[in-house]
Amino acid sequence: MNAAELKQALADGVKEDAPILRDKAIAELSARSPFPSHPDVVNYNRALFTKNPKAL
């Protein structure tokens, strides 16, 4: 993702949902034992944010 794409992605985000998704991710990852590896965390986050919610 380049700077222009990042700027657009941030503009397209649903800001009201961000804290809910953040808290969900933290709770899910914190409940795992042992704590997941970095690639597992990245894959989990990508699964949460598969599509732009405004495009649905």
Secondary structure, DSSP 8 states (H G I E B T S, - for coil): --HHHHHHHHHHS-TTTHHHHHHHHHHHHHHSSS---HHHHHHHHHHHTSS-GGG-
